[in-house]
Amino acid sequence: MFNRDTPYESRGGTTDRIKSSVSTSPSMAIISLCVISFFLEMVPGMGSLYISAFQFDPGSILTRPWTLVTYIFLHNGLWHLFFNMLVLYFFGTALERRVGNKQLLGIFFTAGILSAIGYTFLSRPVFNIYPGPMIGASGAIYGVFAALTVLEPNIRVYVYFIPMRLKHALLLFAAFDFLMVNSSDMIAHTAHLSGLFVGLYMGFRMKKIHEKYMKSRYSGRW
């Protein structure tokens, strides 16, 4: 879904910005699916079976490949769901307005899948962590966060009520995940970092394509 040859629409540029309404927003669609999935997790007698069927387990990556995607829509409690969806609402809708719906979905799911793969193959050999089952959209959202940061690094955001530029917020969260990677807080920090690097790559790739497109579009006009 990630189109390597499509330029993004820069805010403040000379091209028309791609617009997304709430009714056609992929970020809002993902949020809706995550909320529905969370209610299914809460159904007595079925919730645990539902989670077991769709959570990602590194030991079953070859026998249950669908879980590379389905784990994204599961969350461990209301606060886990709330904070992930809050970040996706702000950063996802901001990114889709700049790059379009298809590109947003490409970034989100590519980062989500590669977060699980990175969690599987980097945790044990690099950080000496045994990777257990994992759920949550955090890795995919980190990809969206990082890609938006590359394209619009100076957006002002609030982190725990402290104003800062988006690029500084990304550095702060990346440093936190790196420092906490060996902690016992039950958070898949290696998945977060994997999603972040995927988002950075895709963001820089899109920025390069856009700059090449703009150069070719306006060369020869003067």
C-alpha positions as CSV (number, residue, x, y, z in Angstrom):
1,M,0.0,0.0,0.0
2,F,3.0,2.3,0.4
3,N,3.5,3.9,-3.0
4,R,7.2,4.7,-3.3
5,D,6.6,6.9,-6.4
6,T,3.9,9.2,-5.1
7,P,5.0,12.6,-3.8
8,Y,3.5,13.8,-0.5
9,E,1.6,17.0,-0.4
10,S,3.7,19.5,1.7
11,R,1.9,21.8,4.0
12,G,2.4,25.3,2.7
13,G,3.7,24.1,-0.6
14,T,2.4,25.1,-4.0
15,T,0.4,21.9,-4.6
16,D,-3.1,21.3,-3.3
17,R,-3.2,19.5,0.0
18,I,-4.9,16.1,0.0
19,K,-7.9,16.3,2.2
20,S,-9.5,13.7,4.5
21,S,-12.8,14.0,6.1
22,V,-13.7,12.1,9.2
23,S,-16.0,9.9,7.2
24,T,-13.2,8.8,4.9
25,S,-10.3,8.9,7.4
26,P,-8.3,5.7,7.7
27,S,-7.1,6.7,11.1
28,M,-10.7,7.0,12.3
29,A,-11.5,3.7,10.7
30,I,-8.6,2.0,12.6
31,I,-9.7,3.7,15.8
32,S,-13.2,2.3,15.3
33,L,-11.9,-1.2,14.7
34,C,-9.7,-1.1,17.8
35,V,-12.6,0.1,19.9
36,I,-14.9,-2.7,18.6
37,S,-12.1,-5.2,19.1
38,F,-11.7,-4.0,22.7
39,F,-15.4,-4.6,23.4
40,L,-15.0,-8.2,22.0
41,E,-12.1,-8.7,24.4
42,M,-14.4,-7.8,27.3
43,V,-17.1,-10.4,26.4
44,P,-17.3,-12.9,29.3
45,G,-16.2,-16.4,28.3
46,M,-15.0,-15.3,24.8
47,G,-12.5,-12.5,25.4
48,S,-9.6,-14.7,26.4
49,L,-10.2,-17.0,23.4
50,Y,-10.4,-13.9,21.1
51,I,-7.1,-12.5,22.4
52,S,-5.4,-15.9,22.2
53,A,-6.5,-16.3,18.6
54,F,-5.3,-12.9,17.4
55,Q,-2.4,-11.9,19.7
56,F,1.2,-12.0,18.2
57,D,3.4,-14.8,19.6
58,P,7.0,-14.8,18.2
59,G,7.2,-18.5,18.6
60,S,4.2,-18.9,16.2
61,I,5.3,-16.4,13.6
62,L,5.4,-19.1,10.8
63,T,2.3,-21.0,11.8
64,R,0.1,-18.0,12.6
65,P,1.2,-15.3,10.1
66,W,-2.1,-13.4,10.3
67,T,-1.2,-12.3,13.9
68,L,1.4,-10.0,12.4
69,V,-1.6,-7.7,11.6
70,T,-4.3,-8.8,14.0
71,Y,-2.3,-8.1,17.2
72,I,-2.4,-4.4,16.3
73,F,-6.2,-4.2,17.1
74,L,-5.9,-5.7,20.5
75,H,-5.2,-3.7,23.7
76,N,-4.4,-4.6,27.3
77,G,-6.9,-2.5,29.2
78,L,-8.8,0.8,28.7
79,W,-5.8,3.1,29.3
80,H,-3.6,1.3,26.8
81,L,-6.4,1.7,24.2
82,F,-7.1,5.3,25.1
83,F,-3.6,6.6,24.9
84,N,-2.8,4.7,21.6
85,M,-6.0,5.9,20.0
86,L,-5.5,9.5,21.2
87,V,-2.0,9.6,19.6
88,L,-3.3,8.0,16.4
89,Y,-6.1,10.5,16.2
90,F,-3.8,13.5,16.3
91,F,-0.8,12.1,14.4
92,G,-2.7,9.8,12.0
93,T,-5.1,12.4,10.8
94,A,-2.3,15.0,10.5
95,L,-0.2,12.6,8.4
96,E,-3.1,11.5,6.1
97,R,-3.9,15.1,5.3
98,R,-0.3,15.4,4.1
99,V,0.3,12.1,2.3
100,G,-3.2,10.8,1.5
101,N,-5.2,7.8,2.8
102,K,-3.3,5.0,1.0
103,Q,0.1,6.2,2.1
104,L,-1.1,6.5,5.7
105,L,-2.4,2.9,5.6
106,G,0.9,1.8,4.0
107,I,3.0,3.4,6.7
108,F,0.7,2.2,9.6
109,F,0.6,-1.5,8.6
110,T,4.2,-1.7,7.3
111,A,5.4,-0.3,10.6
112,G,3.0,-2.6,12.5
113,I,4.2,-5.7,10.8
114,L,7.9,-4.9,10.9
115,S,7.5,-3.9,14.6
116,A,6.4,-7.5,15.3
117,I,9.2,-8.9,13.2
118,G,11.8,-6.6,14.8
119,Y,10.4,-7.6,18.3
120,T,10.9,-11.3,17.3
121,F,14.4,-11.2,15.9
122,L,16.1,-8.3,17.8
123,S,14.9,-8.8,21.4
124,R,16.9,-11.9,22.2
125,P,20.2,-11.5,20.3
126,V,20.5,-7.8,20.7
127,F,19.0,-7.0,24.1
128,N,18.9,-10.5,25.7
129,I,15.1,-10.3,26.2
130,Y,12.9,-13.3,25.7
131,P,10.0,-12.0,23.5
132,G,6.6,-13.2,24.8
133,P,3.1,-12.6,23.3
134,M,2.4,-9.0,22.3
135,I,-0.7,-6.9,21.6
136,G,-1.3,-3.3,20.8
137,A,-1.0,-0.7,18.0
138,S,2.0,1.1,19.5
139,G,4.6,0.0,17.0
140,A,2.4,1.0,14.1
141,I,1.7,4.3,15.7
142,Y,5.4,4.9,16.2
143,G,5.8,4.5,12.5
144,V,3.1,7.2,11.8
145,F,4.7,9.4,14.5
146,A,8.2,9.1,13.0
147,A,7.1,9.6,9.4
148,L,5.1,12.7,10.3
149,T,8.2,14.0,12.2
150,V,10.4,13.7,9.1
151,L,7.8,15.6,7.0
152,E,6.8,18.2,9.5
153,P,9.5,18.3,12.2
154,N,8.6,21.6,13.7
155,I,4.9,21.0,14.5
156,R,4.3,22.1,18.1
157,V,2.9,19.4,20.4
158,Y,2.4,19.0,24.1
159,V,4.1,16.1,25.9
160,Y,2.6,15.9,29.5
161,F,1.5,19.5,29.1
162,I,5.1,20.6,28.1
163,P,5.2,22.3,24.6
164,M,7.9,21.1,22.3
165,R,8.6,20.5,18.6
166,L,7.6,17.2,17.1
167,K,11.2,16.3,16.4
168,H,12.1,16.8,20.0
169,A,9.2,14.7,21.2
170,L,10.2,11.9,19.0
171,L,13.8,12.0,20.3
172,L,12.4,12.0,23.9
173,F,10.2,8.9,23.3
174,A,13.0,7.1,21.4
175,A,15.4,7.7,24.2
176,F,12.9,6.5,26.8
177,D,12.2,3.3,24.9
178,F,16.0,2.6,24.4
179,L,16.7,3.2,28.1
180,M,13.8,1.1,29.2
181,V,14.3,-1.8,26.8
182,N,15.6,-4.1,29.5
183,S,13.0,-3.1,32.1
184,S,10.3,-5.4,33.4
185,D,7.4,-3.0,32.7
186,M,5.7,-5.4,30.2
187,I,6.1,-3.0,27.4
188,A,7.5,-4.1,24.0
189,H,10.1,-1.4,23.7
190,T,12.0,-3.2,20.9
191,A,8.7,-3.2,18.9
192,H,8.4,0.6,19.5
193,L,11.9,1.2,18.3
194,S,11.4,-1.1,15.2
195,G,8.3,0.9,14.3
196,L,10.1,4.2,14.8
197,F,12.9,3.2,12.4
198,V,10.4,2.0,9.8
199,G,8.6,5.3,10.0
200,L,11.8,7.3,9.7
201,Y,12.8,5.3,6.6
202,M,9.4,5.7,4.9
203,G,9.2,9.4,5.9
204,F,12.7,10.2,4.4
205,R,11.8,8.2,1.3
206,M,8.6,10.1,0.8
207,K,10.4,13.4,1.4
208,K,13.1,12.6,-1.2
209,I,10.5,11.6,-3.7
210,H,8.6,14.8,-3.1
211,E,11.7,17.0,-3.5
212,K,12.5,15.2,-6.7
213,Y,9.0,15.7,-8.0
214,M,9.0,19.4,-7.1
215,K,12.3,19.9,-8.7
216,S,11.3,18.3,-12.0
217,R,7.9,20.1,-11.9
218,Y,9.4,23.6,-11.6
219,S,12.7,23.2,-13.5
220,G,12.7,25.0,-16.7
221,R,9.9,27.5,-15.7
222,W,12.4,30.3,-15.0
